[in-house]
C-alpha cells in the first residue's frame, strides 16, 4: 500500500492548484466566466496612483519641484506609469499597475475569453449573458490596444491567444501604423456596442448587482471609445504618419462624429448620463466620506478607474497636490499648474484673455494683465488656487495660500510651490479641508466623461464637415452647439461669433477649451501630439508667475518666468519602446528617432 500511496501523494502535491480546474469550471457558466473577465477590469491603470505618486500629465500643464524627465526629453522615464511591474490581477494595490505589462496581459485575456465563448459545448448561458461577456471582452481588447498605442504608436493587432512556440516572422506580427491599429480598435468597440446594454441595471443579468453597475462596461463606454479611436486616427500626426498629409482625415472624423452622435442621442433619450450642474461639477472628481466620485444616477463620468484601496488617495493624490507643510503626507511632490496653462481660462464674459499665440492680450476680453485674477470664469476659481485663497483648516498659520515671490508656500516649505499656483481640482483645498476629511477623501481621474464627448463631437464634426455650423448625420447639435454645452455648464456665455466664422478660429477655441475643461485629466499630452503640436513653440515653455502682494492684497510687479523649455522634434510623437522588446524579432522595430 505504501508503495502505491506515496508516489500518488507526491504527484498530487506537485500539481499547481489551478491544474484541477477544468475549462468547464472556469468558463462553463456566467458567474465563473465573468470572474475571468474581471481580471481585465483590474488591469486598468489608475492614472495618478501608480507608484507612491506618478506624474501622468506629460505636456505643458504642470511642474514639480524639479523638472520632470519628459520636460528634459527623457521619454525613457516615468516607468511607474508606463512600465516596470509584473502583472498581478488579484492584488488590490493600484500603485503596482502599469500601462504596458497590464495592457498586453489583458489583450491576451480578452482573446482567451472570446475563444472560450465560441468553443463548442463549453459555455452554457442565456443570449444576454453571452452578449455581456463577448461585449466586455471586445471592448477591453480595443481599450488596452488604445492605451498602448496612444503612447507608443501602432502595434500588431492580435485577435487570438498565442502559444509559446509561435513563429513571429509572419505578417500577423508586423507593426501597423497607429491609424491602421485604431481602425481595428474601432471595429472592436463598434461590435461591443452592438452587444452591450445601455446600463447593466437595465438588464436581467445585472439585477444580481443592482445599484453597483456604474463601472461595468456598457454601450456608452464602447461608443465613446469607438469615436475616440477614430478621432485620434484621423488627427494630423497619425494621419501624416500613415498618408504623409499633415491634416485631419475628413472621412475618419465623420465616422468619429457618428459614434459620438449615437452616444449623445442615447444619453438624451435615456438620461443615464448627463452633464452635472456647475455646483455639482466637483462630484466628477472627488467626494468626502468615502463617496465614490463620478457615480450615478445621471452621472457625467462614463468610465472611471476601479477603486482598489480607498486609503491610497491620501498617499498619492493628496501627497502630490497639497503643500507638504500641511503634514498630510511625507515628501509631497508639489505638482502644480503652470502659468502658461492657467492663461487658457477665459474671462467671466467667456472671451479668451489672450490671442492664440498665448502672448498677445485679447483687448476685447477686458483682461488686465496687471490684475490677472479678477473677473475670470468660474472654472478658474474652482480649479486654481491663487495667492490669498483659503486652502485648509489644518494649520492656522497657513489657512491661506501664501504664493507671492518669497512668501511661505513659495520659498519656506520643502518642496515649495514652483509656479505661484496650486491646483484643487483633485485635491479640494478650501476651508473644509481637515485632516479627518482628508482620510475619507476619494478622488479619481476620469477616463471618459460626457463633457469630453461633447468636445470630441464638436472637433470631429468641424474637421469632418468643415464648419462650426455643421453637424453629424445622426445628431441634432452643430459643432458650435456642442461646444456651448460645455461652456454654458461652466457658467460662461455661448462662444462669440468672431470665433465661429471660420474653421481655424473655431478650432483654436476647441484647443483652448480642452486645455481648461480637461485640466489634469491626462488628455493634454495626447491632444498636443495627435494635433502635431507637441513641438509647437506655443506649448514648449513651462512658466511661473512672479509677483509681490500689494497693500490691497492684489498682485503687483507681475512677470512671467520660463522655468524650462520642453524639447521639440518629431521623435517625441511616440515614446521609445523598451529595447528588450524591439530585439525579439525584426518585424517589431523601435520608434523613429529612438
C-alpha positions in Angstrom: 0.0 0.0 0.0 2.9 2.4 0.9 4.5 1.8 -2.5 1.2 2.7 -4.2 0.2 5.7 -1.9 3.5 7.7 -1.6 4.0 8.3 -5.3 0.4 9.2 -5.7 0.7 11.8 -2.9 3.8 13.2 -4.4 2.1 13.5 -7.8 -0.9 15.3 -6.2 1.3 17.7 -4.2 3.3 18.6 -7.3 0.2 19.8 -9.1 -0.5 23.5 -9.3 -3.9 24.4 -7.7 -5.3 25.6 -11.0 -4.4 22.3 -12.6 -7.5 20.8 -11.0 -9.8 23.5 -12.5 -11.2 22.5 -15.9 -12.3 24.8 -18.7 -15.9 23.8 -17.8 -15.3 25.1 -14.2 -13.8 28.4 -15.4 -15.9 29.1 -18.5 -19.0 27.0 -18.2 -21.4 29.5 -16.8 -21.8 33.2 -16.5 -20.6 33.7 -12.9 -17.4 31.8 -13.3 -16.8 33.3 -16.8 -17.3 36.8 -15.5 -14.6 36.1 -13.0 -12.2 35.8 -15.9 -13.5 39.0 -17.4 -13.0 40.8 -14.1 -9.3 40.4 -14.5 -9.4 42.8 -17.3 -11.0 45.4 -15.1 -8.1 45.0 -12.7 -5.7 45.8 -15.5 -6.8 49.4 -16.0 -4.1 51.8 -14.9 -5.3 54.4 -12.3 -3.6 57.5 -13.7 -2.4 59.2 -10.5 -1.9 56.2 -8.2 1.0 54.2 -9.8 4.0 54.0 -7.5 3.7 56.2 -4.5 2.9 59.0 -6.9 3.5 59.3 -10.6 3.1 62.2 -13.0 0.6 61.5 -15.7 0.3 65.0 -17.3 3.3 64.9 -19.6 2.8 68.1 -21.6 2.8 71.8 -20.6 0.2 71.9 -17.8 2.2 71.1 -14.7 5.5 71.3 -12.9 7.0 69.6 -9.9 9.7 70.9 -7.5 12.2 69.8 -10.2 11.6 69.5 -14.0 10.1 66.1 -14.9 12.2 63.8 -17.1 9.9 64.3 -20.0 10.5 68.1 -19.7 14.2 67.3 -20.4 13.5 65.0 -23.3 13.9 61.8 -21.3 11.0 59.8 -22.6 12.5 56.6 -21.3 11.4 57.6 -17.8 8.2 57.7 -15.8 8.3 53.9 -15.5 5.9 54.0 -12.5 3.2 54.9 -15.0 4.2 53.2 -18.2 6.1 50.0 -17.4 8.2 48.2 -14.9 6.0 45.9 -12.8 4.9 42.3 -13.3 1.2 41.6 -13.6 -0.8 40.6 -10.6 -4.5 40.8 -11.3 -5.6 39.6 -7.9 -3.7 42.3 -6.0 -5.6 45.3 -4.6 -2.9 47.9 -4.7 -3.2 50.3 -7.6 0.3 51.5 -7.2 1.5 48.3 -8.9 -0.4 48.7 -12.2 1.5 49.8 -15.3 0.2 50.5 -18.8 2.5 48.3 -20.9 2.6 45.0 -19.0 -1.0 45.1 -17.8 -2.4 46.0 -21.3 -0.7 43.2 -23.1 -1.8 40.8 -20.4 -5.4 42.0 -20.7 -5.3 41.7 -24.5 -4.3 38.1 -24.2 -7.1 37.6 -21.6 -9.7 39.1 -23.9 -8.6 36.8 -26.8 -8.8 33.8 -24.5 -12.3 34.8 -23.4 -13.5 35.4 -26.9 -12.2 31.9 -27.9 -13.7 30.2 -25.0 -17.1 31.8 -25.6 -17.3 30.2 -29.0 -15.8 26.8 -28.1 -18.5 24.3 -28.8 -20.2 22.8 -25.8 -18.3 24.9 -23.2 -20.3 28.0 -22.2 -23.9 27.4 -21.1 -26.0 30.5 -20.5 -28.6 32.9 -21.9 -28.1 35.0 -25.0 -27.9 38.1 -22.8 -25.1 36.6 -20.7 -23.2 35.6 -23.8 -23.5 39.1 -25.2 -22.4 40.7 -22.0 -19.3 38.5 -21.9 -18.4 39.0 -25.5 -19.1 42.7 -25.4 -16.9 43.3 -22.4 -14.1 41.2 -24.0 -14.2 43.1 -27.3 -14.3 46.4 -25.5 -11.3 45.6 -23.4 -9.3 44.3 -26.4 -9.8 47.6 -28.1 -9.3 49.7 -24.9 -6.0 48.1 -24.0 -4.7 48.5 -27.5 -5.8 52.1 -27.3 -3.9 52.5 -24.1 -0.7 51.1 -25.6 -1.0 52.8 -29.0 -1.8 56.3 -27.8 1.7 56.4 -26.2 3.9 54.0 -28.4 2.1 54.1 -31.7 0.7 51.3 -33.9 1.1 47.7 -33.0 0.3 44.2 -34.4 -3.4 43.7 -33.7 -3.5 40.2 -32.4 -7.0 38.6 -32.3 -6.2 35.2 -30.8 -4.4 33.8 -27.8 -0.8 32.9 -28.8 1.1 29.8 -27.9 4.7 29.9 -26.5 6.1 28.4 -29.7 4.6 30.9 -32.2 6.6 31.8 -35.3 6.7 35.6 -35.1 8.1 36.1 -38.6 4.7 36.4 -40.3 2.6 39.4 -41.4 0.3 39.0 -38.4 3.1 40.2 -36.1 4.2 43.2 -38.2 3.8 46.6 -36.6 1.0 48.6 -38.1 0.7 52.4 -38.2 -1.4 54.0 -35.5 -4.1 54.8 -38.0 -4.3 51.1 -39.1 -4.4 49.9 -35.5 -7.0 52.4 -34.4 -9.4 51.3 -37.2 -9.2 47.8 -35.8 -9.8 49.1 -32.2 -12.8 51.0 -33.5 -14.2 47.8 -35.1 -14.0 46.0 -31.8 -15.6 48.9 -30.0 -18.4 49.0 -32.6 -19.0 45.3 -32.2 -19.1 45.7 -28.5 -21.6 48.5 -28.6 -24.0 46.3 -30.6 -23.9 43.6 -27.8 -23.9 45.7 -24.6 -26.9 47.2 -22.8 -27.3 50.9 -22.1 -26.6 50.1 -18.4 -26.4 46.8 -16.5 -29.1 47.9 -14.1 -31.5 47.7 -17.1 -30.8 44.0 -18.0 -31.8 40.8 -16.3 -28.2 39.7 -15.6 -27.4 43.0 -14.0 -30.1 42.6 -11.3 -27.7 40.5 -9.2 -25.5 43.6 -8.7 -28.3 46.2 -9.0 -27.1 49.6 -7.9 -23.4 48.6 -8.2 -23.1 48.5 -12.0 -21.9 52.0 -12.8 -18.5 50.9 -13.9 -19.5 47.7 -15.7 -18.8 48.2 -19.4 -21.9 49.2 -21.3 -22.8 50.6 -24.7 -21.8 54.2 -23.7 -18.2 53.1 -22.9 -17.9 51.3 -26.3 -19.4 54.2 -28.4 -17.2 56.7 -26.6 -14.0 54.8 -27.3 -15.1 54.0 -30.8 -15.3 57.7 -31.5 -12.2 58.5 -29.6 -10.1 55.9 -31.6 -11.4 57.2 -34.9 -10.8 60.8 -34.0 -7.3 60.0 -32.9 -6.7 58.1 -36.1 -8.0 61.0 -38.2 -5.9 63.6 -36.4 -2.9 65.3 -38.1 0.0 63.4 -36.6 -1.3 59.9 -37.1 -2.7 60.8 -40.5 0.7 62.2 -41.5 2.4 59.1 -40.3 0.0 56.9 -42.4 -0.5 59.1 -45.5 2.0 61.9 -45.5 -0.7 64.5 -45.0 -0.3 66.8 -42.0 -4.0 67.4 -41.5 -7.2 65.8 -40.4 -8.7 62.9 -42.4 -12.3 64.1 -43.0 -13.8 60.6 -43.5 -12.4 59.3 -40.2 -13.6 62.4 -38.4 -17.1 61.8 -39.9 -17.1 58.3 -38.6 -16.0 59.5 -35.2 -18.8 62.1 -35.2 -21.3 59.3 -35.9 -20.1 57.3 -32.9 -20.2 60.3 -30.6 -23.6 61.3 -32.1 -25.0 57.9 -31.3 -23.7 58.2 -27.7 -25.2 61.7 -27.2 -28.6 60.6 -28.7 -28.6 57.7 -26.3 -27.8 59.9 -23.4 -30.6 62.3 -24.3 -33.1 59.5 -24.7 -32.2 57.5 -21.6 -30.9 60.1 -19.1 -28.4 57.6 -17.9 -25.5 60.1 -18.4 -26.0 63.8 -18.1 -23.9 66.9 -17.6 -23.7 67.9 -13.9 -24.6 71.5 -13.0 -21.6 73.7 -12.2 -22.4 73.4 -8.4 -22.1 69.6 -8.8 -19.1 69.5 -11.2 -16.7 68.6 -8.5 -18.7 65.3 -8.0 -16.9 64.1 -11.1 -13.5 64.3 -9.4 -13.8 63.9 -5.6 -16.1 63.1 -2.8 -15.9 63.2 1.0 -16.8 60.4 3.5 -15.6 57.6 1.1 -18.1 58.7 -1.5 -17.1 57.4 -4.9 -16.7 60.3 -7.4 -18.5 60.1 -10.8 -21.3 57.8 -9.7 -24.9 57.8 -11.0 -27.7 58.1 -11.4 -27.4 60.6 -14.3 -23.6 60.5 -14.0 -21.4 62.6 -16.1 -18.4 60.3 -15.8 -18.7 57.3 -18.1 -15.5 55.4 -17.3 -13.6 55.8 -14.1 -10.7 53.8 -12.5 -11.6 50.9 -10.3 -11.3 51.7 -6.6 -9.0 49.1 -5.0 -7.7 50.8 -1.9 -9.6 53.8 -0.6 -6.7 54.9 1.6 -4.4 55.2 -1.5 -5.8 58.7 -2.2 -4.0 60.3 0.8 -0.6 58.9 -0.2 -0.9 59.6 -3.9 -3.3 62.3 -5.0 -3.1 64.4 -1.8 0.6 63.7 -1.4 1.2 65.2 -4.8 -1.2 68.2 -4.8 -1.3 69.9 -1.4 1.6 71.8 0.3 3.9 69.4 2.1 3.7 71.7 5.2 0.2 70.5 5.9 1.6 67.4 7.4 -0.8 65.1 5.5 1.9 63.2 3.6 5.6 62.5 3.5 7.6 64.2 0.8 4.9 65.9 -1.3 5.6 66.1 -5.0 4.1 69.6 -5.1 2.7 69.0 -8.6 1.3 72.5 -9.6 -0.2 74.1 -12.7 1.9 76.3 -14.9 1.2 79.9 -15.7 1.1 79.1 -19.4 -1.8 76.7 -18.9 -3.7 79.0 -16.5 -3.7 81.7 -19.2 -6.2 79.5 -21.1 -9.1 80.2 -18.6 -11.4 82.9 -20.1 -12.9 86.0 -18.5 -16.4 85.8 -17.0 -17.8 87.1 -20.3 -16.5 83.9 -22.0 -13.8 85.7 -24.1 -10.2 84.3 -24.1 -7.7 86.5 -22.3 -5.1 86.0 -24.9 -4.9 85.6 -28.7 -4.0 82.0 -29.9 -0.3 82.9 -29.7 -0.6 82.9 -25.9 1.3 86.2 -25.7 -0.9 89.0 -27.1 -3.7 90.2 -24.8 -7.2 89.9 -26.3 -8.2 93.6 -26.0 -11.9 92.7 -26.4 -12.0 90.4 -23.4 -11.4 93.1 -20.7 -8.5 91.1 -19.3 -6.0 93.2 -17.4 -2.5 91.5 -17.1 -1.8 93.8 -14.1 -4.9 92.4 -12.4 -5.0 88.9 -13.8 -7.3 87.1 -11.3 -10.2 89.5 -11.3 -13.4 88.7 -13.2 -12.2 85.3 -14.5 -14.6 82.4 -15.4 -15.9 80.2 -12.6 -13.7 77.2 -13.5 -10.7 79.3 -12.8 -11.7 79.8 -9.2 -12.9 76.2 -8.9 -9.7 74.6 -10.2 -6.8 77.0 -9.4 -5.6 78.2 -6.0 -4.2 81.7 -6.1 -2.5 83.9 -3.5 -4.8 84.6 -0.6 -7.2 81.8 -1.2 -8.4 79.8 1.9 -6.9 76.4 1.5 -7.4 74.4 4.7 -8.5 74.3 8.3 -5.5 72.2 9.3 -2.9 74.8 10.5 -3.9 78.3 11.5 -0.5 79.6 10.3 -1.4 78.6 6.7 -5.1 78.7 6.4 -4.5 80.9 3.4 -2.2 80.4 0.3 0.9 82.5 0.5 2.2 82.4 -3.1 3.8 85.7 -3.8 7.6 85.8 -4.5 9.5 84.8 -1.4 6.3 84.0 0.6 5.8 81.0 2.8 4.4 78.5 0.3 6.7 79.8 -2.4 10.0 79.8 -0.5 9.9 78.4 3.0 8.5 74.9 2.6 10.2 71.9 1.0 9.3 71.4 -1.7 8.0 74.8 -2.4 5.4 75.7 -5.0 7.3 76.3 -8.3 4.8 78.4 -10.2 2.7 80.6 -7.9 -0.4 78.3 -8.1 -1.8 75.1 -6.6 -4.5 73.0 -8.2 -7.6 72.0 -6.3 -9.4 70.1 -9.0 -8.4 66.7 -7.5 -7.4 67.9 -4.0 -10.1 70.2 -2.7 -8.2 72.8 -0.9 -10.7 75.1 1.0 -11.9 75.9 4.5 -13.5 72.4 4.5 -10.1 70.6 4.3 -9.3 69.0 7.6 -7.1 66.0 8.5 -10.2 64.0 9.3 -11.8 64.6 6.0 -8.6 64.0 4.0 -8.6 60.5 5.4 -12.0 59.9 3.9 -11.5 61.7 0.6 -11.9 59.8 -2.6 -10.6 61.4 -5.7 -10.1 59.7 -9.1 -9.1 60.9 -12.6 -11.9 60.1 -15.1 -11.1 58.1 -18.2 -14.1 59.3 -20.2 -16.8 61.8 -19.2 -19.7 63.4 -21.1 -18.1 66.9 -21.4 -15.1 65.3 -23.2 -17.5 63.6 -25.6 -19.2 66.9 -26.4 -15.8 68.4 -27.1 -14.7 65.5 -29.2 -18.0 65.5 -31.1 -17.5 69.2 -31.8 -14.0 68.7 -33.1 -14.8 65.6 -35.2 -17.8 67.4 -36.8 -15.7 70.5 -37.5 -12.9 68.5 -39.2 -15.3 66.1 -40.9 -17.8 68.5 -42.3 -15.9 71.8 -42.3 -17.7 74.4 -40.3 -18.8 75.2 -36.8 -22.4 75.2 -38.0 -22.1 71.6 -39.3 -23.5 68.5 -37.5 -23.3 64.8 -37.9 -25.9 62.8 -39.8 -27.3 61.3 -36.6 -27.4 64.0 -34.0 -29.1 67.4 -34.0 -26.3 69.5 -32.5 -23.9 71.5 -34.5 -20.2 71.6 -33.6 -20.8 75.1 -32.1 -23.8 74.0 -30.0 -21.9 71.0 -28.6 -19.0 73.3 -27.5 -21.5 75.6 -25.9 -22.9 72.8 -23.8 -19.6 72.6 -22.0 -19.2 76.4 -21.9 -22.7 77.0 -20.5 -22.2 74.4 -17.8 -19.2 76.4 -16.8 -21.5 79.4 -16.5 -20.0 81.3 -19.4 -21.9 82.5 -22.5 -22.0 80.9 -25.9 -18.9 81.3 -28.0 -18.7 84.6 -29.7 -19.5 84.7 -33.4 -16.0 86.0 -34.2 -14.7 82.6 -33.3 -17.2 80.6 -35.3 -16.9 82.4 -38.6 -14.0 80.3 -39.9 -12.8 76.8 -39.3 -9.3 77.8 -38.0 -10.6 80.2 -35.3 -13.1 77.7 -34.0 -10.5 75.0 -33.8 -8.3 77.3 -31.7 -11.2 77.6 -29.3 -11.6 73.9 -29.1 -7.8 73.6 -28.3 -8.2 76.2 -25.5 -11.4 74.8 -24.2 -9.9 71.3 -23.9 -7.0 72.7 -22.0 -9.3 74.2 -19.4 -12.2 71.7 -19.1 -9.8 68.6 -19.1 -7.1 70.1 -17.0 -5.1 67.4 -15.2 -7.2 64.6 -16.7 -4.4 63.1 -18.9 -5.7 64.5 -22.2 -3.3 67.3 -22.9 -0.2 65.2 -23.8 -2.2 63.1 -26.2 -4.0 66.1 -27.7 -0.9 68.1 -28.5 0.8 65.1 -30.1 -2.2 64.0 -32.2 -2.6 67.6 -33.4 1.1 67.7 -34.3 1.5 70.5 -31.8 3.7 68.9 -29.2 6.8 70.6 -30.8 4.9 73.9 -31.5 6.7 76.7 -29.8 3.4 77.9 -28.2 3.4 74.8 -26.0 7.1 74.3 -25.2 7.7 76.8 -22.4 6.6 75.9 -18.8 6.3 79.2 -16.9 5.7 80.6 -13.4 4.1 83.8 -12.3 6.3 86.0 -10.1 4.7 88.9 -8.2 4.6 90.9 -4.9 1.5 91.2 -2.8 0.2 94.8 -2.8 -1.3 96.5 0.2 -4.8 95.8 -1.1 -3.9 92.1 -1.3 -3.7 92.1 -5.1 -0.6 91.1 -7.1 1.9 93.8 -8.2 5.2 93.7 -10.1 3.9 90.8 -12.1 6.1 88.9 -14.5 6.1 85.5 -16.3 9.2 83.5 -16.0 10.2 80.5 -18.1 11.3 77.6 -15.9 12.0 75.1 -18.6 11.5 74.7 -22.3 10.5 71.3 -23.4 12.4 69.7 -26.3 10.9 69.7 -29.7 11.0 67.4 -32.7 9.1 64.6 -34.4 10.8 61.8 -32.4 8.7 62.9 -29.5 5.5 61.9 -31.2 5.8 58.4 -29.8 7.5 57.1 -26.7 10.5 54.8 -27.1 9.8 51.1 -26.7 11.9 49.3 -24.2 14.9 47.9 -26.0 14.3 44.3 -25.0 11.0 44.2 -26.9 12.5 45.7 -30.1 15.1 42.9 -30.2 12.6 40.0 -30.2 12.1 39.9 -34.0 12.7 42.3 -36.9 9.0 43.0 -37.5 8.8 44.9 -34.3 11.1 48.0 -34.8 11.9 50.8 -32.4 10.0 54.1 -32.9 11.7 56.6 -35.2 14.5 58.7 -33.6 15.0 56.4 -30.6 
